[in-house]
């Protein structure tokens, strides 16, 4: 410490007055710089998988909405909300286990509706509206099961890199730099 003070005194000549240095404060302004991304190859299977995923998200979301409405009437409908959410989550994040669960739920639902339709016809308790709506529900259930199965099959043939690429479609990496 004493050397520092001695050196400071030597730098001042006689008659000079020490001057305080001024510090100019500046503000940093953020600038967004897009990070260049390598061009990835998007295959037709990846496009199909994304399309199937989009459709399954919408269908399972609608199913979840109506099951939630029914759950206000009876709480056992919360199970169906959970099943529909599994389909939505699996389609959104391309998770195969949740899609298997949703596929089994849809297939089970179709089987139960077919059994219900056969009971309605067998008891000669044919209500035109009920039969038509049950048949439409069966057709939609088979269609959703087919889409889910196709998505699962496509996902099983994709590499991890392709799955990550499909999961992050629409994500644009950026770096925020403060100047």
DOKENU-431986 format. One line per field, with one value per atom (N, C-alpha, C): residue number from 1; residue in three letters; atom name; y, x, z negated. Coordinates in steps of 0.001 Angstrom, whole numbers, always signed. Atoms other than C-alpha are relative to their C-alpha. Example, Ala and Ser with C-alpha at 12.3 -4.5 7.8 and 13.67 -1.06 7.14 Angstrom:
// residues 2
pos	[1 / 1 / 1 / 2 / 2 / 2]
code	[ala / ala / ala / ser / ser / ser]
site	[N / CA / C / N / CA / C]
v	[-1190 / -4500 / +1200 / -1190 / -1060 / +1090]
u	[+890 / +12300 / +900 / -820 / +13670 / -770]
w	[+0 / -7800 / +0 / +60 / -7140 / -730]
// end
This chain:
// residues 179
pos	[1 / 1 / 1 / 2 / 2 / 2 / 3 / 3 / 3 / 4 / 4 / 4 / 5 / 5 / 5 / 6 / 6 / 6 / 7 / 7 / 7 / 8 / 8 / 8 / 9 / 9 / 9 / 10 / 10 / 10 / 11 / 11 / 11 / 12 / 12 / 12 / 13 / 13 / 13 / 14 / 14 / 14 / 15 / 15 / 15 / 16 / 16 / 16 / 17 / 17 / 17 / 18 / 18 / 18 / 19 / 19 / 19 / 20 / 20 / 20 / 21 / 21 / 21 / 22 / 22 / 22 / 23 / 23 / 23 / 24 / 24 / 24 / 25 / 25 / 25 / 26 / 26 / 26 / 27 / 27 / 27 / 28 / 28 / 28 / 29 / 29 / 29 / 30 / 30 / 30 / 31 / 31 / 31 / 32 / 32 / 32 / 33 / 33 / 33 / 34 / 34 / 34 / 35 / 35 / 35 / 36 / 36 / 36 / 37 / 37 / 37 / 38 / 38 / 38 / 39 / 39 / 39 / 40 / 40 / 40 / 41 / 41 / 41 / 42 / 42 / 42 / 43 / 43 / 43 / 44 / 44 / 44 / 45 / 45 / 45 / 46 / 46 / 46 / 47 / 47 / 47 / 48 / 48 / 48 / 49 / 49 / 49 / 50 / 50 / 50 / 51 / 51 / 51 / 52 / 52 / 52 / 53 / 53 / 53 / 54 / 54 / 54 / 55 / 55 / 55 / 56 / 56 / 56 / 57 / 57 / 57 / 58 / 58 / 58 / 59 / 59 / 59 / 60 / 60 / 60 / 61 / 61 / 61 / 62 / 62 / 62 / 63 / 63 / 63 / 64 / 64 / 64 / 65 / 65 / 65 / 66 / 66 / 66 / 67 / 67 / 67 / 68 / 68 / 68 / 69 / 69 / 69 / 70 / 70 / 70 / 71 / 71 / 71 / 72 / 72 / 72 / 73 / 73 / 73 / 74 / 74 / 74 / 75 / 75 / 75 / 76 / 76 / 76 / 77 / 77 / 77 / 78 / 78 / 78 / 79 / 79 / 79 / 80 / 80 / 80 / 81 / 81 / 81 / 82 / 82 / 82 / 83 / 83 / 83 / 84 / 84 / 84 / 85 / 85 / 85 / 86 / 86 / 86 / 87 / 87 / 87 / 88 / 88 / 88 / 89 / 89 / 89 / 90 / 90 / 90 / 91 / 91 / 91 / 92 / 92 / 92 / 93 / 93 / 93 / 94 / 94 / 94 / 95 / 95 / 95 / 96 / 96 / 96 / 97 / 97 / 97 / 98 / 98 / 98 / 99 / 99 / 99 / 100 / 100 / 100 / 101 / 101 / 101 / 102 / 102 / 102 / 103 / 103 / 103 / 104 / 104 / 104 / 105 / 105 / 105 / 106 / 106 / 106 / 107 / 107 / 107 / 108 / 108 / 108 / 109 / 109 / 109 / 110 / 110 / 110 / 111 / 111 / 111 / 112 / 112 / 112 / 113 / 113 / 113 / 114 / 114 / 114 / 115 / 115 / 115 / 116 / 116 / 116 / 117 / 117 / 117 / 118 / 118 / 118 / 119 / 119 / 119 / 120 / 120 / 120 / 121 / 121 / 121 / 122 / 122 / 122 / 123 / 123 / 123 / 124 / 124 / 124 / 125 / 125 / 125 / 126 / 126 / 126 / 127 / 127 / 127 / 128 / 128 / 128 / 129 / 129 / 129 / 130 / 130 / 130 / 131 / 131 / 131 / 132 / 132 / 132 / 133 / 133 / 133 / 134 / 134 / 134 / 135 / 135 / 135 / 136 / 136 / 136 / 137 / 137 / 137 / 138 / 138 / 138 / 139 / 139 / 139 / 140 / 140 / 140 / 141 / 141 / 141 / 142 / 142 / 142 / 143 / 143 / 143 / 144 / 144 / 144 / 145 / 145 / 145 / 146 / 146 / 146 / 147 / 147 / 147 / 148 / 148 / 148 / 149 / 149 / 149 / 150 / 150 / 150 / 151 / 151 / 151 / 152 / 152 / 152 / 153 / 153 / 153 / 154 / 154 / 154 / 155 / 155 / 155 / 156 / 156 / 156 / 157 / 157 / 157 / 158 / 158 / 158 / 159 / 159 / 159 / 160 / 160 / 160 / 161 / 161 / 161 / 162 / 162 / 162 / 163 / 163 / 163 / 164 / 164 / 164 / 165 / 165 / 165 / 166 / 166 / 166 / 167 / 167 / 167 / 168 / 168 / 168 / 169 / 169 / 169 / 170 / 170 / 170 / 171 / 171 / 171 / 172 / 172 / 172 / 173 / 173 / 173 / 174 / 174 / 174 / 175 / 175 / 175 / 176 / 176 / 176 / 177 / 177 / 177 / 178 / 178 / 178 / 179 / 179 / 179]
code	[unk / unk / unk / unk / unk / unk / unk / unk / unk / unk / unk / unk / unk / unk / unk / unk / unk / unk / unk / unk / unk / unk / unk / unk / unk / unk / unk / unk / unk / unk / unk / unk / unk / unk / unk / unk / unk / unk / unk / unk / unk / unk / unk / unk / unk / unk / unk / unk / unk / unk / unk / unk / unk / unk / unk / unk / unk / unk / unk / unk / unk / unk / unk / unk / unk / unk / unk / unk / unk / unk / unk / unk / unk / unk / unk / unk / unk / unk / unk / unk / unk / unk / unk / unk / unk / unk / unk / unk / unk / unk / unk / unk / unk / unk / unk / unk / unk / unk / unk / unk / unk / unk / unk / unk / unk / unk / unk / unk / unk / unk / unk / unk / unk / unk / unk / unk / unk / unk / unk / unk / unk / unk / unk / unk / unk / unk / unk / unk / unk / unk / unk / unk / unk / unk / unk / unk / unk / unk / unk / unk / unk / unk / unk / unk / unk / unk / unk / unk / unk / unk / unk / unk / unk / unk / unk / unk / unk / unk / unk / unk / unk / unk / unk / unk / unk / unk / unk / unk / unk / unk / unk / unk / unk / unk / unk / unk / unk / unk / unk / unk / unk / unk / unk / unk / unk / unk / unk / unk / unk / unk / unk / unk / unk / unk / unk / unk / unk / unk / unk / unk / unk / unk / unk / unk / unk / unk / unk / unk / unk / unk / unk / unk / unk / unk / unk / unk / unk / unk / unk / unk / unk / unk / unk / unk / unk / unk / unk / unk / unk / unk / unk / unk / unk / unk / unk / unk / unk / unk / unk / unk / unk / unk / unk / unk / unk / unk / unk / unk / unk / unk / unk / unk / unk / unk / unk / unk / unk / unk / unk / unk / unk / unk / unk / unk / unk / unk / unk / unk / unk / unk / unk / unk / unk / unk / unk / unk / unk / unk / unk / unk / unk / unk / unk / unk / unk / unk / unk / unk / unk / unk / unk / unk / unk / unk / unk / unk / unk / unk / unk / unk / unk / unk / unk / unk / unk / unk / unk / unk / unk / unk / unk / unk / unk / unk / unk / unk / unk / unk / unk / unk / unk / unk / unk / unk / unk / unk / unk / unk / unk / unk / unk / unk / unk / unk / unk / unk / unk / unk / unk / unk / unk / unk / unk / unk / unk / unk / unk / unk / unk / unk / unk / unk / unk / unk / unk / unk / unk / unk / unk / unk / unk / unk / unk / unk / unk / unk / unk / unk / unk / unk / unk / unk / unk / unk / unk / unk / unk / unk / unk / unk / unk / unk / unk / unk / unk / unk / unk / unk / unk / unk / unk / unk / unk / unk / unk / unk / unk / unk / unk / unk / unk / unk / unk / unk / unk / unk / unk / unk / unk / unk / unk / unk / unk / unk / unk / unk / unk / unk / unk / unk / unk / unk / unk / unk / unk / unk / unk / unk / unk / unk / unk / unk / unk / unk / unk / unk / unk / unk / unk / unk / unk / unk / unk / unk / unk / unk / unk / unk / unk / unk / unk / unk / unk / unk / unk / unk / unk / unk / unk / unk / unk / unk / unk / unk / unk / unk / unk / unk / unk / unk / unk / unk / unk / unk / unk / unk / unk / unk / unk / unk / unk / unk / unk / unk / unk / unk / unk / unk / unk / unk / unk / unk / unk / unk / unk / unk / unk / unk / unk / unk / unk / unk / unk / unk / unk / unk / unk / unk / unk / unk / unk / unk / unk / unk / unk / unk / unk / unk / unk / unk / unk / unk / unk / unk / unk / unk / unk / unk / unk / unk / unk / unk / unk / unk / unk / unk / unk]
site	[N / CA / C / N / CA / C / N / CA / C / N / CA / C / N / CA / C / N / CA / C / N / CA / C / N / CA / C / N / CA / C / N / CA / C / N / CA / C / N / CA / C / N / CA / C / N / CA / C / N / CA / C / N / CA / C / N / CA / C / N / CA / C / N / CA / C / N / CA / C / N / CA / C / N / CA / C / N / CA / C / N / CA / C / N / CA / C / N / CA / C / N / CA / C / N / CA / C / N / CA / C / N / CA / C / N / CA / C / N / CA / C / N / CA / C / N / CA / C / N / CA / C / N / CA / C / N / CA / C / N / CA / C / N / CA / C / N / CA / C / N / CA / C / N / CA / C / N / CA / C / N / CA / C / N / CA / C / N / CA / C / N / CA / C / N / CA / C / N / CA / C / N / CA / C / N / CA / C / N / CA / C / N / CA / C / N / CA / C / N / CA / C / N / CA / C / N / CA / C / N / CA / C / N / CA / C / N / CA / C / N / CA / C / N / CA / C / N / CA / C / N / CA / C / N / CA / C / N / CA / C / N / CA / C / N / CA / C / N / CA / C / N / CA / C / N / CA / C / N / CA / C / N / CA / C / N / CA / C / N / CA / C / N / CA / C / N / CA / C / N / CA / C / N / CA / C / N / CA / C / N / CA / C / N / CA / C / N / CA / C / N / CA / C / N / CA / C / N / CA / C / N / CA / C / N / CA / C / N / CA / C / N / CA / C / N / CA / C / N / CA / C / N / CA / C / N / CA / C / N / CA / C / N / CA / C / N / CA / C / N / CA / C / N / CA / C / N / CA / C / N / CA / C / N / CA / C / N / CA / C / N / CA / C / N / CA / C / N / CA / C / N / CA / C / N / CA / C / N / CA / C / N / CA / C / N / CA / C / N / CA / C / N / CA / C / N / CA / C / N / CA / C / N / CA / C / N / CA / C / N / CA / C / N / CA / C / N / CA / C / N / CA / C / N / CA / C / N / CA / C / N / CA / C / N / CA / C / N / CA / C / N / CA / C / N / CA / C / N / CA / C / N / CA / C / N / CA / C / N / CA / C / N / CA / C / N / CA / C / N / CA / C / N / CA / C / N / CA / C / N / CA / C / N / CA / C / N / CA / C / N / CA / C / N / CA / C / N / CA / C / N / CA / C / N / CA / C / N / CA / C / N / CA / C / N / CA / C / N / CA / C / N / CA / C / N / CA / C / N / CA / C / N / CA / C / N / CA / C / N / CA / C / N / CA / C / N / CA / C / N / CA / C / N / CA / C / N / CA / C / N / CA / C / N / CA / C / N / CA / C / N / CA / C / N / CA / C / N / CA / C / N / CA / C / N / CA / C / N / CA / C / N / CA / C / N / CA / C / N / CA / C / N / CA / C / N / CA / C / N / CA / C / N / CA / C / N / CA / C / N / CA / C / N / CA / C]
v	[-1179 / +0 / +1245 / -1162 / +2345 / +274 / -194 / +1744 / +679 / -579 / +2639 / +1501 / -1425 / +5952 / +736 / -639 / +6690 / +195 / -128 / +6012 / +1076 / -1004 / +8208 / +1403 / -1304 / +11077 / +377 / -291 / +10774 / +431 / -346 / +11031 / +1437 / -1405 / +14460 / +889 / -950 / +17225 / +1159 / -1135 / +20316 / +946 / -964 / +22662 / -649 / +658 / +20031 / -433 / +380 / +19322 / -1300 / +1254 / +15822 / +254 / -159 / +15612 / -1318 / +1205 / +13213 / -440 / +528 / +10964 / -100 / +92 / +11052 / -1321 / +1253 / +7859 / +293 / -232 / +8049 / -1277 / +1164 / +5707 / -137 / +275 / +4104 / -1128 / +1088 / +1839 / -1018 / +1084 / -1503 / -166 / +236 / -2018 / -1416 / +1376 / -5580 / -31 / +208 / -6696 / -1492 / +1404 / -9950 / -392 / +483 / -11825 / -1438 / +1389 / -14910 / -882 / +951 / -17894 / -831 / +796 / -19594 / -1475 / +1408 / -23092 / -756 / +825 / -25830 / -420 / +451 / -26788 / -1488 / +1391 / -30000 / -559 / +653 / -32473 / -470 / +414 / -32853 / -969 / +1041 / -36103 / +42 / +83 / -36875 / -675 / +653 / -39190 / +988 / -1005 / -36302 / +959 / -864 / -34126 / -700 / +770 / -36877 / -97 / +125 / -37370 / +1313 / -1302 / -33652 / +244 / -165 / -33627 / -879 / +887 / -36650 / +530 / -551 / -35083 / +1184 / -1177 / -31863 / -413 / +470 / -33722 / -662 / +686 / -35899 / +1011 / -1036 / -32797 / +622 / -620 / -31232 / -964 / +965 / -34386 / -335 / +318 / -35264 / +1215 / -1208 / -31640 / +148 / -46 / -31719 / -1079 / +1098 / -35089 / +356 / -410 / -33695 / +1042 / -1051 / -30685 / -610 / +591 / -32795 / -924 / +847 / -35293 / +860 / -913 / -32353 / +515 / -421 / -31112 / -1118 / +1132 / -34595 / -262 / +259 / -34775 / +867 / -780 / -32039 / -772 / +835 / -34533 / -1192 / +1163 / -37540 / -22 / -107 / -37678 / -1105 / +1052 / -40959 / +436 / -521 / -38927 / +635 / -540 / -37482 / -984 / +998 / -40760 / +226 / -240 / -39967 / +1306 / -1234 / -36455 / -342 / +416 / -38060 / -746 / +758 / -40457 / +934 / -947 / -37627 / +893 / -824 / -35522 / -774 / +816 / -38413 / +32 / -81 / -38363 / +1359 / -1352 / -34596 / +196 / -168 / -34637 / -836 / +868 / -37584 / +531 / -542 / -35933 / +1300 / -1280 / -32550 / -184 / +183 / -33812 / -1239 / +1201 / -36909 / -1036 / +1012 / -39266 / -1270 / +1211 / -42803 / -745 / +721 / -44244 / +576 / -632 / -41712 / -268 / +315 / -42373 / -1444 / +1385 / -46121 / -36 / -46 / -45387 / +564 / -608 / -43129 / -942 / +965 / -45754 / -1097 / +1034 / -48421 / +546 / -637 / -45987 / +107 / -151 / -45309 / -1355 / +1335 / -49002 / -561 / +457 / -49874 / +727 / -794 / -47074 / -490 / +508 / -48378 / -1351 / +1328 / -51925 / +140 / -205 / -50710 / +588 / -584 / -48627 / -1034 / +1071 / -51622 / -932 / +841 / -53722 / +698 / -769 / -50960 / +12 / +10 / -50803 / -1367 / +1343 / -54588 / -257 / +143 / -54470 / +793 / -812 / -51667 / -702 / +689 / -53636 / -1317 / +1295 / -56963 / +110 / -185 / -55591 / +632 / -686 / -54092 / +1356 / -1342 / -50806 / +968 / -761 / -49019 / +1429 / -1435 / -45282 / +526 / -420 / -43776 / +938 / -981 / -40854 / -665 / +667 / -43054 / -915 / +907 / -45593 / +788 / -808 / -42933 / +632 / -641 / -41103 / -1023 / +1044 / -44360 / -453 / +400 / -45360 / +1083 / -1092 / -41924 / +21 / +22 / -42165 / -1146 / +1141 / -45586 / +328 / -351 / -44276 / +982 / -976 / -41300 / -678 / +718 / -43587 / -858 / +817 / -45935 / +891 / -932 / -42968 / +530 / -520 / -41524 / -1110 / +1126 / -44977 / -247 / +197 / -45317 / +1076 / -1083 / -41894 / -200 / +204 / -42681 / -1149 / +1129 / -46027 / +402 / -452 / -44404 / +883 / -853 / -41776 / -826 / +869 / -44447 / -750 / +744 / -46457 / +899 / -928 / -43401 / +347 / -367 / -42474 / -1140 / +1136 / -45979 / -120 / +101 / -45692 / +1239 / -1214 / -42239 / -146 / -39 / -41658 / +1049 / -991 / -39638 / +1415 / -1317 / -36768 / +502 / -400 / -36736 / +342 / -298 / -36882 / +1354 / -1309 / -33935 / +1134 / -1020 / -32024 / +265 / -168 / -32639 / +655 / -618 / -31704 / +1506 / -1406 / -28360 / +775 / -756 / -27324 / +1315 / -1315 / -23617 / +711 / -614 / -22980 / +635 / -703 / -20354 / +449 / -390 / -20114 / +1420 / -1370 / -16571 / +213 / -405 / -15018 / +1472 / -1409 / -11796 / +503 / -541 / -9770 / +1436 / -1358 / -6639 / +781 / -822 / -3920 / +1171]
u	[+828 / +0 / +875 / -875 / +2843 / +670 / -593 / +4494 / -965 / +1016 / +1241 / -108 / +105 / +990 / +1269 / -1251 / +4652 / +37 / +21 / +4256 / -978 / +990 / +1177 / +556 / -582 / +3051 / +1077 / -1048 / +5966 / -567 / +550 / +3648 / -487 / +417 / +2463 / +1238 / -1107 / +4908 / -424 / +308 / +5130 / -955 / +957 / +2233 / -1183 / +1128 / -44 / -1007 / +1085 / -3386 / -607 / +609 / -4822 / -1424 / +1321 / -7910 / -750 / +823 / -10757 / -440 / +395 / -11448 / -1517 / +1444 / -14971 / -345 / +484 / -16885 / -1324 / +1220 / -19524 / -815 / +879 / -22460 / -784 / +780 / -24016 / -970 / +960 / -27012 / +181 / -122 / -26919 / -1336 / +1221 / -29430 / +45 / +0 / -30449 / -227 / +131 / -30085 / -210 / +284 / -31632 / +701 / -753 / -29335 / -443 / +385 / -30747 / +1228 / -1100 / -28481 / -217 / +195 / -27915 / -145 / +271 / -29316 / +285 / -253 / -28182 / -1336 / +1212 / -30769 / -170 / +297 / -32316 / -893 / +817 / -33907 / -1287 / +1302 / -37615 / -585 / +488 / -38864 / -1521 / +1453 / -42375 / -643 / +533 / -42859 / -93 / +41 / -42033 / -1169 / +1145 / -44607 / -1317 / +1210 / -47223 / -193 / +85 / -46415 / -472 / +419 / -46796 / -1476 / +1398 / -50114 / -909 / +793 / -51437 / -43 / -71 / -50275 / -946 / +871 / -52116 / -1473 / +1385 / -55364 / -343 / +258 / -55073 / -98 / +99 / -54450 / -1391 / +1328 / -57690 / -1093 / +1052 / -59796 / +29 / -84 / -58504 / -360 / +404 / -58975 / -1508 / +1468 / -62623 / -572 / +439 / -63058 / +202 / -286 / -61453 / -1010 / +960 / -63792 / -1356 / +1308 / -66957 / +51 / -127 / -65690 / +46 / -26 / -64991 / -1401 / +1392 / -68552 / -814 / +715 / -69895 / +448 / -501 / -67711 / -693 / +797 / -69822 / -1252 / +1162 / -72678 / +396 / -469 / -70709 / +1535 / -1462 / -67100 / +766 / -753 / -66244 / +431 / -409 / -65965 / +1393 / -1358 / -62708 / +1040 / -895 / -61088 / +127 / -21 / -62043 / +714 / -781 / -60633 / +1482 / -1394 / -57373 / +465 / -361 / -57398 / +161 / -91 / -58045 / +1226 / -1187 / -55317 / +1268 / -1161 / -52882 / +198 / -104 / -53679 / +492 / -431 / -53271 / +1483 / -1396 / -49973 / +925 / -825 / -48640 / +144 / -62 / -49534 / +789 / -700 / -48165 / +1507 / -1429 / -44828 / +600 / -444 / -44553 / +536 / -335 / -44500 / -779 / +637 / -45197 / -793 / +699 / -46250 / -1403 / +1302 / -49068 / -899 / +796 / -50167 / -486 / +473 / -50320 / -1203 / +1094 / -52531 / -1261 / +1142 / -54787 / -564 / +458 / -54949 / -832 / +765 / -56067 / -1332 / +1247 / -58651 / -985 / +888 / -60068 / -516 / +429 / -60156 / -1006 / +949 / -61841 / -1326 / +1213 / -64328 / -826 / +707 / -65200 / -637 / +540 / -65667 / -1223 / +1147 / -67975 / -1187 / +1096 / -70007 / -637 / +550 / -70396 / -856 / +786 / -71571 / -1303 / +1200 / -74010 / -991 / +859 / -75351 / -651 / +572 / -75821 / -1067 / +1017 / -77729 / -1250 / +1155 / -79948 / -802 / +693 / -80755 / -596 / +474 / -81120 / -1245 / +1167 / -83683 / -1181 / +1020 / -85752 / -351 / +160 / -85305 / +722 / -683 / -84388 / -514 / +251 / -84253 / +821 / -685 / -83411 / +1160 / -1046 / -81440 / +1170 / -1049 / -79524 / +843 / -736 / -78595 / +903 / -792 / -77438 / +1198 / -1106 / -75362 / +1044 / -953 / -73814 / +832 / -745 / -72870 / +1002 / -939 / -71336 / +1159 / -1036 / -69458 / +983 / -870 / -68123 / +901 / -801 / -66975 / +1114 / -1016 / -65195 / +1051 / -946 / -63616 / +961 / -873 / -62302 / +986 / -875 / -60916 / +1119 / -1011 / -59144 / +986 / -890 / -57776 / +974 / -865 / -56440 / +1078 / -987 / -54757 / +1056 / -937 / -53233 / +957 / -857 / -51954 / +1025 / -936 / -50422 / +1091 / -999 / -48705 / +989 / -887 / -47334 / +961 / -842 / -46059 / +1080 / -998 / -44353 / +1062 / -948 / -42776 / +971 / -872 / -41395 / +1116 / -1009 / -39500 / +897 / -832 / -38036 / +1159 / -1142 / -34645 / -284 / +156 / -34271 / +214 / -266 / -32850 / -1220 / +1196 / -35905 / -1151 / +1067 / -38277 / +221 / -292 / -36523 / -237 / +234 / -36679 / -1494 / +1454 / -40429 / -587 / +487 / -40974 / +254 / -396 / -39235 / -283 / +360 / -40779 / -629 / +522 / -41493 / +868 / -898 / -38783 / +1155 / -1107 / -36320 / +974 / -954 / -33216 / +517 / -501 / -32118 / +935 / -863 / -29412 / -232 / +172 / -30001 / +1345 / -1302 / -26812 / -202 / +88 / -26485 / +1222 / -1107 / -24413 / +195]
w	[+0 / +0 / +0 / +88 / -838 / +1344 / -1325 / +2578 / +950 / -880 / +4329 / -243 / +317 / +2485 / +421 / -397 / +3128 / +1507 / -1456 / +6859 / +453 / -368 / +6961 / -253 / +306 / +5301 / +1006 / -964 / +7780 / +1343 / -1306 / +10790 / +34 / +45 / +9639 / -99 / +42 / +10329 / -880 / +857 / +8249 / +692 / -508 / +8740 / +706 / -644 / +10311 / -1049 / +907 / +8735 / +523 / -477 / +8865 / +514 / -621 / +11099 / -132 / +125 / +10488 / +1399 / -1309 / +13462 / +67 / -179 / +14872 / +676 / -564 / +15615 / +694 / -758 / +18313 / -45 / +83 / +17684 / +1301 / -1204 / +20736 / -300 / +191 / +21003 / +1109 / -982 / +22732 / +703 / -757 / +25476 / +560 / -499 / +26288 / +1505 / -1431 / +29881 / +218 / -273 / +31110 / +1287 / -1148 / +33422 / +264 / -290 / +35145 / +159 / -93 / +34793 / +1260 / -1220 / +38134 / -339 / +239 / +38159 / +1279 / -1172 / +40448 / +600 / -673 / +43015 / -273 / +291 / +41774 / +1099 / -1009 / +44120 / -666 / +509 / +43447 / +1016 / -893 / +44924 / +94 / -145 / +46113 / -1215 / +1198 / +43120 / -1162 / +1064 / +40789 / +215 / -301 / +42566 / -323 / +315 / +42270 / -1508 / +1456 / +38590 / -619 / +523 / +37949 / +293 / -375 / +39798 / -857 / +861 / +37889 / -1427 / +1354 / +34653 / -156 / +38 / +35450 / -89 / +11 / +36140 / -1322 / +1274 / +33028 / -1138 / +1037 / +30892 / +1 / -76 / +32133 / -441 / +334 / +31843 / -1489 / +1429 / +28379 / -844 / +719 / +27300 / -57 / -16 / +28369 / -907 / +862 / +26672 / -1471 / +1378 / +23525 / -484 / +357 / +23554 / -367 / +279 / +23748 / -1213 / +1189 / +21171 / -1261 / +1147 / +18860 / -312 / +226 / +19348 / -653 / +589 / +18598 / -1432 / +1349 / +15492 / -1043 / +959 / +13912 / -403 / +297 / +14086 / -854 / +743 / +12859 / +50 / +95 / +11677 / +713 / -678 / +13396 / +1397 / -1306 / +16629 / -58 / +113 / +15271 / +536 / -582 / +16316 / +1507 / -1440 / +19917 / +329 / -173 / +19524 / -36 / +114 / +18438 / +1257 / -1205 / +21411 / +1197 / -1114 / +23863 / -153 / +225 / +22240 / +361 / -376 / +22705 / +1510 / -1454 / +26420 / +459 / -359 / +26599 / -297 / +406 / +24705 / +881 / -837 / +26710 / +1416 / -1357 / +30027 / +30 / +13 / +29005 / -143 / +295 / +27697 / +666 / -694 / +29899 / -988 / +1008 / +26903 / +324 / -514 / +28010 / -1075 / +1062 / +24636 / -222 / +172 / +24207 / +1206 / -1190 / +27784 / -10 / +156 / +27104 / -949 / +968 / +24089 / +652 / -675 / +26166 / +1066 / -997 / +28933 / -658 / +719 / +26444 / -501 / +439 / +25044 / +1158 / -1158 / +28529 / +473 / -433 / +29498 / -1003 / +1023 / +26188 / +99 / -150 / +26727 / +1193 / -1182 / +30195 / -303 / +342 / +28865 / -892 / +903 / +26093 / +763 / -782 / +28564 / +919 / -836 / +30887 / -853 / +906 / +27919 / -383 / +341 / +26945 / +1166 / -1185 / +30507 / +181 / -147 / +30619 / -1064 / +1050 / +27307 / +377 / -401 / +28630 / +1095 / -1089 / +31790 / -490 / +504 / +29921 / -860 / +876 / +27464 / +730 / -795 / +30277 / -590 / +564 / +28468 / +937 / -1033 / +31674 / -23 / -42 / +31341 / +1171 / -1218 / +34718 / -270 / +312 / +33306 / -721 / +762 / +30848 / +865 / -878 / +33518 / +947 / -934 / +35991 / -719 / +734 / +33369 / -454 / +397 / +32126 / +1194 / -1200 / +35680 / +393 / -298 / +36322 / -1004 / +1031 / +33027 / +237 / -306 / +34013 / +1179 / -1185 / +37402 / -372 / +424 / +35808 / -877 / +856 / +33182 / +793 / -855 / +35866 / +747 / -719 / +37820 / -901 / +936 / +34760 / -383 / +310 / +33882 / +1146 / -1164 / +37416 / +76 / -7 / +37269 / -1083 / +1111 / +33889 / +315 / -358 / +35142 / +1062 / -1039 / +38223 / -584 / +636 / +36070 / -811 / +786 / +33741 / +916 / -946 / +36711 / +604 / -544 / +38215 / -1040 / +1058 / +34880 / -308 / +278 / +34403 / +1029 / -1054 / +37707 / +80 / -13 / +36976 / -969 / +917 / +35419 / -1085 / +1066 / +32231 / +528 / -586 / +34260 / +767 / -742 / +36534 / -937 / +973 / +33559 / -659 / +605 / +31929 / +986 / -1019 / +35183 / +170 / -141 / +35522 / -1248 / +1241 / +31863 / -9 / +68 / +32422 / +1276 / -1202 / +35719 / -441 / +368 / +35498 / -1019 / +977 / +32905 / +744 / -644 / +34105 / -1079 / +1043 / +31917 / +227 / -50 / +31109 / -1186 / +1102 / +28987 / -264 / +373 / +27102 / -494 / +311 / +26993 / -475 / +525 / +24878 / +471 / -507 / +26530 / -931]
// end
